Amino acid sequence: MRNTDQWGNEAFTTSKSAASELGRYDFPLFPPDGSAVTYSVTVVDAAGNPLSPSAAVAHGHDGAFRDANCHWVDWVQVKLDAANGE
């Protein structure tokens, strides 16, 4: 998993290994000066090649979850129909 902020800082992590936590990832959320940040998270392979579209995760923005100290992104695997190009 790759996490990039609007300043170009990147962090990489792998899935947690416990059976109950497979597919869960941890990234530190320490924006400079408590700034609002929009992180771009992308599932990548071992070589860093994207396996998913990027998802925008707003952290510290105004709204009901301004003070959240974690965020949850649910990825859904979609099987493409190669015969139809879809």
TORPA-4810 file (N, C-alpha, C, O; in nm, 3 decimals):
<nodes>
NODE_1_0.086_-0.116_0.000_0.000_0.000_0.000_0.091_0.123_0.000_0.190_0.129_0.073_M
NODE_2_0.055_0.220_-0.083_0.129_0.346_-0.088_0.036_0.458_-0.043_-0.081_0.462_-0.079_R
NODE_3_0.091_0.548_0.037_0.018_0.664_0.088_0.099_0.787_0.051_0.216_0.798_0.086_N
NODE_4_0.037_0.881_-0.019_0.104_1.003_-0.063_0.023_1.123_-0.019_-0.100_1.122_-0.029_T
NODE_5_0.092_1.228_0.031_0.019_1.350_0.068_0.036_1.454_-0.042_0.105_1.430_-0.141_D
NODE_6_-0.027_1.570_-0.024_-0.024_1.673_-0.129_0.112_1.738_-0.147_0.132_1.813_-0.243_Q
NODE_7_0.206_1.711_-0.056_0.342_1.765_-0.069_0.436_1.665_-0.134_0.555_1.693_-0.152_W
NODE_8_0.383_1.548_-0.171_0.465_1.447_-0.237_0.534_1.349_-0.143_0.610_1.263_-0.188_G
NODE_9_0.508_1.360_-0.013_0.566_1.264_0.081_0.497_1.130_0.063_0.375_1.123_0.052_N
NODE_10_0.576_1.023_0.059_0.522_0.889_0.040_0.557_0.800_0.158_0.663_0.814_0.220_E
NODE_11_0.468_0.708_0.186_0.493_0.605_0.286_0.440_0.474_0.227_0.337_0.473_0.159_A
NODE_12_0.510_0.366_0.254_0.469_0.234_0.206_0.454_0.142_0.326_0.527_0.155_0.425_F
NODE_13_0.361_0.051_0.318_0.344_-0.049_0.423_0.286_-0.176_0.364_0.233_-0.174_0.253_T
NODE_14_0.297_-0.284_0.437_0.237_-0.410_0.394_0.120_-0.443_0.486_0.106_-0.384_0.594_T
NODE_15_0.039_-0.535_0.443_-0.076_-0.577_0.521_-0.032_-0.636_0.654_0.073_-0.699_0.664_S
NODE_16_-0.113_-0.614_0.755_-0.086_-0.678_0.884_-0.093_-0.829_0.865_-0.159_-0.877_0.772_K
NODE_17_-0.025_-0.904_0.952_-0.013_-1.048_0.930_-0.110_-1.134_1.011_-0.130_-1.251_0.976_S
NODE_18_-0.168_-1.082_1.117_-0.262_-1.162_1.195_-0.384_-1.198_1.111_-0.434_-1.114_1.036_A
NODE_19_-0.433_-1.318_1.124_-0.545_-1.365_1.043_-0.665_-1.270_1.051_-0.733_-1.247_0.951_A
NODE_20_-0.691_-1.216_1.169_-0.805_-1.127_1.187_-0.781_-0.987_1.130_-0.874_-0.907_1.123_S
NODE_21_-0.658_-0.958_1.091_-0.625_-0.824_1.042_-0.569_-0.822_0.901_-0.520_-0.719_0.855_E
NODE_22_-0.576_-0.935_0.830_-0.526_-0.937_0.692_-0.597_-0.830_0.610_-0.719_-0.813_0.621_L
NODE_23_-0.523_-0.760_0.529_-0.580_-0.654_0.447_-0.591_-0.521_0.519_-0.644_-0.425_0.462_G
NODE_24_-0.543_-0.513_0.641_-0.543_-0.386_0.714_-0.402_-0.330_0.713_-0.303_-0.403_0.721_R
NODE_25_-0.395_-0.199_0.701_-0.267_-0.130_0.690_-0.263_-0.016_0.789_-0.366_0.045_0.819_Y
NODE_26_-0.146_0.014_0.840_-0.128_0.129_0.929_-0.034_0.230_0.865_0.073_0.193_0.816_D
NODE_27_-0.074_0.356_0.866_0.011_0.467_0.823_0.007_0.573_0.932_-0.098_0.595_0.992_F
NODE_28_0.119_0.638_0.959_0.115_0.749_1.054_0.042_0.867_0.993_0.055_0.895_0.874_P
NODE_29_-0.035_0.937_1.075_-0.108_1.055_1.031_-0.062_1.174_1.113_-0.127_1.214_1.210_L
NODE_30_0.051_1.230_1.073_0.108_1.343_1.144_0.135_1.457_1.047_0.250_1.484_1.013_F
NODE_31_0.029_1.526_1.002_0.050_1.636_0.909_0.124_1.750_0.977_0.111_1.769_1.098_P
NODE_32_0.201_1.826_0.900_0.274_1.939_0.958_0.181_2.042_1.021_0.081_2.081_0.961_P
NODE_33_0.213_2.084_1.141_0.138_2.189_1.211_-0.011_2.158_1.223_-0.092_2.250_1.233_D
NODE_34_-0.048_2.030_1.222_-0.190_1.995_1.233_-0.270_2.033_1.111_-0.392_2.044_1.118_G
NODE_35_-0.203_2.054_0.998_-0.269_2.096_0.874_-0.369_1.990_0.827_-0.354_1.872_0.855_S
NODE_36_-0.470_2.035_0.755_-0.560_1.943_0.688_-0.484_1.881_0.571_-0.415_1.951_0.496_A
NODE_37_-0.496_1.752_0.557_-0.423_1.679_0.453_-0.520_1.589_0.377_-0.613_1.534_0.436_V
NODE_38_-0.499_1.577_0.248_-0.570_1.475_0.172_-0.467_1.374_0.127_-0.380_1.404_0.045_T
NODE_39_-0.478_1.254_0.182_-0.387_1.145_0.147_-0.444_1.070_0.027_-0.565_1.055_0.013_Y
NODE_40_-0.356_1.025_-0.059_-0.393_0.941_-0.171_-0.339_0.802_-0.142_-0.217_0.783_-0.135_S
NODE_41_-0.427_0.704_-0.124_-0.383_0.568_-0.094_-0.410_0.478_-0.214_-0.514_0.486_-0.278_V
NODE_42_-0.313_0.392_-0.242_-0.319_0.305_-0.358_-0.264_0.168_-0.320_-0.160_0.159_-0.256_T
NODE_43_-0.334_0.063_-0.358_-0.281_-0.072_-0.340_-0.175_-0.092_-0.449_-0.200_-0.068_-0.567_V
NODE_44_-0.055_-0.137_-0.407_0.055_-0.159_-0.502_0.110_-0.299_-0.483_0.091_-0.362_-0.379_V
NODE_45_0.181_-0.348_-0.586_0.247_-0.478_-0.574_0.385_-0.459_-0.512_0.422_-0.348_-0.475_D
NODE_46_0.461_-0.567_-0.500_0.592_-0.563_-0.434_0.689_-0.468_-0.503_0.782_-0.418_-0.440_A
NODE_47_0.670_-0.444_-0.632_0.757_-0.354_-0.707_0.709_-0.210_-0.705_0.773_-0.122_-0.763_A
NODE_48_0.594_-0.184_-0.639_0.540_-0.048_-0.632_0.447_-0.012_-0.744_0.405_0.103_-0.755_G
NODE_49_0.412_-0.109_-0.830_0.319_-0.084_-0.940_0.176_-0.082_-0.888_0.138_-0.170_-0.810_N
NODE_50_0.094_0.016_-0.929_-0.043_0.025_-0.877_-0.128_-0.094_-0.919_-0.124_-0.138_-1.033_P
NODE_51_-0.205_-0.145_-0.823_-0.301_-0.252_-0.848_-0.444_-0.202_-0.832_-0.539_-0.277_-0.856_L
NODE_52_-0.459_-0.077_-0.792_-0.592_-0.019_-0.770_-0.588_0.127_-0.812_-0.481_0.186_-0.826_S
NODE_53_-0.706_0.184_-0.832_-0.710_0.330_-0.845_-0.674_0.390_-0.708_-0.679_0.320_-0.607_P
NODE_54_-0.640_0.515_-0.706_-0.611_0.584_-0.579_-0.741_0.628_-0.515_-0.837_0.665_-0.583_S
NODE_55_-0.743_0.624_-0.383_-0.858_0.672_-0.306_-0.813_0.792_-0.225_-0.707_0.788_-0.161_A
NODE_56_-0.891_0.899_-0.227_-0.859_1.019_-0.149_-0.914_1.002_-0.007_-1.030_0.968_0.012_A
NODE_57_-0.826_1.027_0.092_-0.865_1.019_0.232_-0.838_1.155_0.295_-0.723_1.196_0.312_V
NODE_58_-0.945_1.226_0.329_-0.933_1.359_0.389_-0.908_1.345_0.538_-0.984_1.277_0.608_A
NODE_59_-0.803_1.408_0.587_-0.768_1.401_0.729_-0.754_1.544_0.784_-0.681_1.626_0.728_H
NODE_60_-0.824_1.572_0.893_-0.815_1.702_0.957_-0.894_1.812_0.889_-0.878_1.929_0.922_G
NODE_61_-0.980_1.776_0.794_-1.064_1.874_0.726_-1.186_1.905_0.813_-1.220_1.827_0.901_H
NODE_62_-1.250_2.018_0.788_-1.370_2.054_0.862_-1.478_1.948_0.841_-1.486_1.886_0.735_D
NODE_63_-1.558_1.930_0.941_-1.668_1.834_0.930_-1.676_1.747_1.054_-1.602_1.765_1.150_G
NODE_64_-1.766_1.652_1.049_-1.795_1.567_1.164_-1.675_1.485_1.210_-1.666_1.451_1.328_A
NODE_65_-1.583_1.453_1.120_-1.470_1.367_1.157_-1.337_1.442_1.160_-1.231_1.381_1.141_F
NODE_66_-1.342_1.571_1.183_-1.220_1.653_1.183_-1.113_1.600_1.277_-0.995_1.602_1.243_R
NODE_67_-1.152_1.552_1.394_-1.054_1.507_1.494_-1.029_1.356_1.491_-0.973_1.302_1.586_D
NODE_68_-1.070_1.288_1.385_-1.048_1.143_1.376_-0.899_1.112_1.377_-0.819_1.182_1.315_A
NODE_69_-0.862_1.007_1.450_-0.721_0.969_1.451_-0.695_0.845_1.366_-0.583_0.794_1.363_N
NODE_70_-0.798_0.797_1.298_-0.779_0.689_1.201_-0.889_0.699_1.096_-0.990_0.766_1.116_C
NODE_71_-0.866_0.633_0.984_-0.962_0.632_0.873_-0.971_0.491_0.819_-0.878_0.413_0.832_H
NODE_72_-1.084_0.460_0.760_-1.110_0.327_0.710_-1.143_0.338_0.562_-1.228_0.417_0.522_W
NODE_73_-1.075_0.259_0.480_-1.104_0.253_0.337_-1.135_0.108_0.306_-1.053_0.020_0.332_V
NODE_74_-1.253_0.080_0.250_-1.289_-0.055_0.209_-1.264_-0.069_0.060_-1.319_0.004_-0.022_D
NODE_75_-1.179_-0.164_0.026_-1.149_-0.193_-0.114_-1.238_-0.308_-0.158_-1.259_-0.403_-0.083_W
NODE_76_-1.290_-0.298_-0.278_-1.373_-0.404_-0.335_-1.304_-0.452_-0.461_-1.277_-0.374_-0.552_V
NODE_77_-1.276_-0.582_-0.465_-1.212_-0.638_-0.584_-1.318_-0.659_-0.691_-1.424_-0.716_-0.665_Q
NODE_78_-1.287_-0.612_-0.811_-1.379_-0.623_-0.923_-1.311_-0.706_-1.030_-1.199_-0.677_-1.071_V
NODE_79_-1.379_-0.809_-1.076_-1.325_-0.892_-1.182_-1.363_-0.829_-1.315_-1.480_-0.807_-1.344_K
NODE_80_-1.261_-0.799_-1.395_-1.285_-0.738_-1.525_-1.314_-0.844_-1.629_-1.260_-0.954_-1.623_L
NODE_81_-1.399_-0.811_-1.723_-1.431_-0.900_-1.833_-1.341_-0.863_-1.949_-1.371_-0.770_-2.024_D
NODE_82_-1.231_-0.936_-1.965_-1.130_-0.904_-2.068_-1.187_-0.915_-2.208_-1.145_-0.842_-2.297_A
NODE_83_-1.283_-1.004_-2.229_-1.342_-1.023_-2.362_-1.415_-0.899_-2.408_-1.420_-0.870_-2.528_A
NODE_84_-1.473_-0.825_-2.315_-1.548_-0.705_-2.348_-1.470_-0.577_-2.321_-1.521_-0.467_-2.344_N
NODE_85_-1.346_-0.589_-2.271_-1.267_-0.471_-2.239_-1.324_-0.392_-2.122_-1.298_-0.272_-2.110_G
NODE_86_-1.398_-0.457_-2.038_-1.460_-0.389_-1.923_-1.403_-0.440_-1.795_-1.442_-0.395_-1.687_E
</nodes>
